Amino acid sequence: MALIDREAVQQYHDDGVTVIRDCINDHWLGILSEAIEHDIQDPGPFVHAYKSESGNGRFHGNLRLWESEPRFQDFCFNSPLPEIAADIFSSQKINLLYDQLFVKEPGTVNRTRWHNDQPYWAMRGWQVLSFWVALDSVDKKNGALEFIRGSHRWGRWFQPETFGKGSGIEKYERNSDYEPIPDIESVRERYEIVSWDLSPGDVYVFHALTVHGSGGNHSSDLRRRGYAVRYTGDDVVYDSRPGTNKGLRSDSHADGDALDSRRYPVVWTR
């Protein structure tokens, strides 16, 4: 049985984003929940946190978790996601780029500003996507993601910026090929913004150039735990251009190299 239907695949290619309902079963959700709580209590080496604008709540983030936590590695390698990525790309292989955790506790009102992801990443190619797995019920009140339909085909790369004060991430190098992100939030009516509420186990799937953001968690009692895994397909190679996140670069790759390595492992082959 196909893990993703043809309509969702077509929506991904046309709109740059789709949703897969009930994608992650209770077994995997339990594993992820345990691993997330462990990381909050004893964070891995790439932890980052943002100061809450309201003085309430807490944002906990981390990336490259699979490299130090076997439960995340198990999920990245053995969940249904690599095969779904291959189906979307019609790719012969799938590489794991990295994984990332986003926990907005109740009362953490900070927006996640509008951006597209690929300018941050030291690779080039078209076959790059993210799965964003919901561990909690997600709606507008507690920070559902929003996407600009079709923005992956704009051909526009927006200058990376840090996402909050006190994040521990240094400012990004300027890249003359990038442009500043427009003030989308003040003129939302000019864009075709789409969003979906999620239940635990539902997954957003979006292209690395799709412009997206999210509101804060304005709930008083509901967390918003999201776990993202980024995969690449056949056409992606390493590219350390200016402006990429230094923590996501590789010391063992030269520009133009295939990603295949311990750092960016092949997790699925046809």
Protein Blocks (a to p, Z undefined) as FASTA:
>chain_A
ZZbdfklmmmmmmnopacdehkbcfklmmmmmmmmmmmmmmccfkbccdddfklpajddd
dehklmmmmklmmmmmmmmklmmmmmmnopabdcdfbdcdddddehiabccddddfklmp
ccedjbdcdddddfbdcdfknopacddehklmnopacddddfbehklpacddddfkbccd
ddfklmmmlpccddddddehiacdddfklccdddddfbfkbccdddddddddfklccdfd
ehiafklmcfkbcehiafbdfklccfbdZZ
